[in-house]
């Protein structure tokens, strides 16, 4: 007859197994906690970025409202429809400039810049302005975060207005990873 061999663990084997399981669960718990904290930080950064972008958009809309109010006042005084866009330059807000019936300006917070351009429509067209460009540009870390003056005329944009009902907007997103 053959002897049956049995493998037996000593009294400390269960304790070692329990210690290993507790350590593994502790490490997994810490990794989960670190992941949750990173998610919270990322969410807070996303909220801060979106608030900054919305603030810039609000400033752009306020400037558009000022331009619209100036054009409305000018349209009430204007006798000739031909001189309407040309005579608007002096009545527009100082942060804007008028070139070939396109009003342009920049809204910036140092890191993000929104390049805005409005086409001044002829009198009697129903609307006074139409968005031509509304582009968000974000400076990356390589470009630096120092505030600089952007030359709006260096940016090319298409002036094809098609029908008056369609409003074409353009967004540029350059995001720092």
C-alpha positions in Angstrom: 0.0 0.0 0.0 1.0 3.5 -0.7 1.3 6.1 1.8 -1.1 9.0 1.3 0.8 12.3 1.5 -1.1 15.4 2.5 -0.1 18.9 2.3 -0.8 20.9 5.4 -0.3 24.5 6.1 0.8 25.7 9.5 -1.2 27.9 11.7 0.4 31.0 10.3 -0.6 30.4 6.7 -4.1 31.7 7.2 -2.8 34.8 8.9 -0.3 35.4 6.0 -3.1 35.0 3.5 -5.3 37.4 5.5 -2.5 40.0 5.7 -1.9 39.7 1.9 -5.6 40.2 1.2 -5.9 43.2 3.5 -2.8 44.9 2.0 -4.1 44.3 -1.6 -7.5 45.8 -0.7 -5.8 48.8 1.0 -3.7 49.5 -2.1 -6.7 49.2 -4.3 -8.6 51.6 -2.0 -5.8 54.1 -2.1 -5.6 54.0 -5.8 -9.3 54.5 -6.0 -9.1 57.5 -3.7 -6.3 59.1 -5.7 -8.3 58.6 -8.9 -11.3 60.3 -7.3 -9.2 63.3 -6.2 -7.8 63.7 -9.6 -11.3 63.5 -11.1 -12.4 66.3 -8.8 -9.4 68.5 -9.7 -10.0 67.9 -13.4 -13.7 68.8 -12.9 -12.8 72.0 -11.1 -10.3 73.0 -13.8 -13.0 72.3 -16.4 -15.5 74.5 -14.6 -12.9 77.3 -14.3 -12.1 77.1 -18.0 -15.8 77.1 -19.0 -16.6 80.0 -16.7 -13.7 82.0 -18.4 -14.9 81.1 -21.9 -18.5 82.0 -21.0 -17.3 85.3 -19.5 -15.5 86.1 -22.8 -18.6 85.2 -24.8 -20.7 87.5 -22.6 -18.2 90.3 -23.2 -18.3 89.7 -26.9 -22.1 89.7 -26.8 -22.1 93.0 -24.8 -19.8 94.6 -27.4 -22.1 93.3 -30.1 -25.0 94.9 -28.3 -23.1 98.2 -28.2 -22.3 98.0 -31.9 -26.0 97.2 -32.6 -27.2 100.1 -30.5 -24.7 102.5 -32.3 -25.9 101.2 -35.7 -29.5 101.6 -34.7 -29.0 105.2 -33.7 -27.1 105.8 -36.9 -29.7 104.2 -39.0 -32.4 106.5 -37.5 -30.3 109.5 -38.5 -29.0 108.3 -41.8 -30.7 109.6 -45.0 -28.8 107.8 -47.6 -28.4 104.0 -47.5 -25.1 104.1 -49.2 -23.4 106.2 -46.5 -24.8 104.1 -43.7 -21.9 101.6 -43.3 -19.2 104.1 -44.1 -20.4 106.7 -41.5 -20.6 104.0 -38.8 -16.9 104.2 -37.9 -17.2 107.2 -35.6 -20.3 105.9 -33.8 -18.9 102.5 -32.9 -17.4 101.6 -29.6 -13.7 102.4 -29.3 -12.5 98.8 -29.0 -13.9 98.0 -32.4 -12.6 98.9 -35.9 -14.5 99.0 -39.2 -13.0 97.8 -42.4 -15.1 97.3 -45.6 -18.4 97.1 -43.6 -16.9 94.5 -41.2 -16.7 95.5 -37.6 -13.9 93.5 -35.8 -12.6 93.3 -32.2 -10.9 90.9 -29.8 -12.0 89.9 -26.3 -9.2 88.4 -24.2 -8.3 87.4 -20.7 -4.6 86.9 -21.4 -4.8 83.1 -22.1 -7.9 82.9 -24.2 -8.9 85.3 -27.0 -12.1 85.5 -28.9 -11.7 87.1 -32.4 -15.0 88.6 -33.3 -16.2 90.1 -36.6 -19.6 91.3 -37.7 -20.8 92.2 -41.2 -22.8 95.4 -41.2 -25.8 94.7 -43.3 -27.5 97.2 -45.5 -30.4 99.3 -44.2 -33.8 97.5 -44.6 -32.4 94.0 -44.5 -34.1 93.1 -41.2 -30.9 92.7 -39.2 -28.2 95.3 -38.7 -25.3 92.8 -38.3 -24.3 89.2 -38.9 -21.6 87.2 -37.3 -18.7 86.6 -39.7 -16.1 85.3 -37.2 -16.4 84.2 -33.6 -13.3 82.2 -33.0 -11.8 81.1 -29.6 -8.0 80.8 -29.6 -6.2 79.4 -26.5 -2.5 80.0 -26.0 -0.6 76.8 -25.2 2.2 76.5 -22.6 4.8 76.6 -25.4 3.5 79.9 -26.7 3.6 81.3 -23.2 0.8 82.9 -21.2 2.1 86.5 -21.4 -0.5 88.9 -22.7 0.2 90.1 -26.2 -1.6 92.2 -28.8 -3.0 90.1 -31.6 -3.2 91.5 -35.1 -6.8 90.7 -36.2 -6.0 91.5 -39.8 -3.4 88.6 -39.9 -6.3 86.2 -39.6 -8.0 85.4 -42.9 -11.7 84.7 -43.0 -14.2 84.0 -45.7 -16.5 86.8 -46.5 -19.1 84.7 -48.4 -22.4 85.7 -46.8 -24.7 83.7 -49.0 -28.3 84.2 -48.0 -29.1 86.5 -45.1 -30.8 83.8 -43.1 -27.8 81.6 -42.6 -25.3 82.7 -40.0 -21.9 81.0 -40.2 -19.8 80.8 -37.1 -16.3 79.5 -36.8 -14.7 78.1 -33.7 -11.0 77.3 -33.3 -10.0 75.3 -30.2 -6.3 74.9 -29.4 -6.3 73.1 -26.1 -3.3 72.7 -23.8 -3.0 69.1 -22.6 
